[in-house]
Amino acid sequence: MKITKHFCTMLLVLAGMPLMAQQKDIKLPPEATEFWEPVVRKVTPGSENSQAPSDAIVIFDGSSLSNFVSSRSGQNPEWNLENGVMTVAPGKGDIETKMGFGDMQLHIEWSAPTVIKGEGQGRGNSGIFLMSHYEVQVLDSYESRTYSNGQAASIYKQYPPLVNAMKAPGEWNTYDIYFTAPKFNADGMVVSPARVTVVHNGVLVQNNVEIKGPTEYIGIPNYKAHPDELPIKLQDHGDLVSFRNIWVRKL
């Protein structure tokens, strides 16, 4: 059968007509793309951005260490508490929250010791271990050089911070950490790695990075299944690092 050019053109036009008709006839009102449920719950913010909002869990307000235990013994922590500030007691070991957390917004303030000693990893060193496994580095990196993925606000041994936003020793640094916990299937395989965003003194330093696995000092990190919520751990690395104003919002 001989098919003319004109006939082929007509077929193409006819085939396209339903699509053109649909595009032309769809006239949605603005309300079609609006939804009113669920109603967004209200949260009262703190009087300042550093203060805990109404739905936060206050971990440390300067009054006591009652929300922590010793990671080593499970008993009351032996860190020093003075003037609303808790300070690492070198040799007494890490401390951790009694409560477990998964997805979270964490606010924490810390200060490197004013007595300058050591260099690199030996200067004002501590760490914040999210879910007891994933470390955001605490270090006096104000005027002290170390490996980039081990300085303050690094995801230790994984990602350096985008910039160095450190304040001088004795001044208070602020971390605002937004953490998504890893997810595991029934066989213990990771199906969704952890992710974290860190704001250091108001400056974005980690931008939704994918955590490669638990923090390792030596070797390659590999995920191992763990509970959905675990304590936040603060490290005793032998330096007089101080902390204050710690609160968490579960997400």
Secondary structure, 3 states (H helix, E strand, C coil): CCCCHHHHHHHHHHHHHHHHHHHHHCCCCHHHHCCCCCCCCCCCCCCCCCCCCCCCEEEECCCCCCCEEECCCCCCCCCEEECCEEECCCCCCCEEECCCECCEEEEEEEECCCCCCCCHHHCCCEEEEECCCEEEEECCCCCCCCCHHHCCCCECCCECCCCCCCCCCCCCEEEEEEEECCEECCCCCEEECCEEEEEECCEEEEEEEECCCCCCCCCCCCCCCCCCCECCEECCCCCCCEEEEEEEEEC
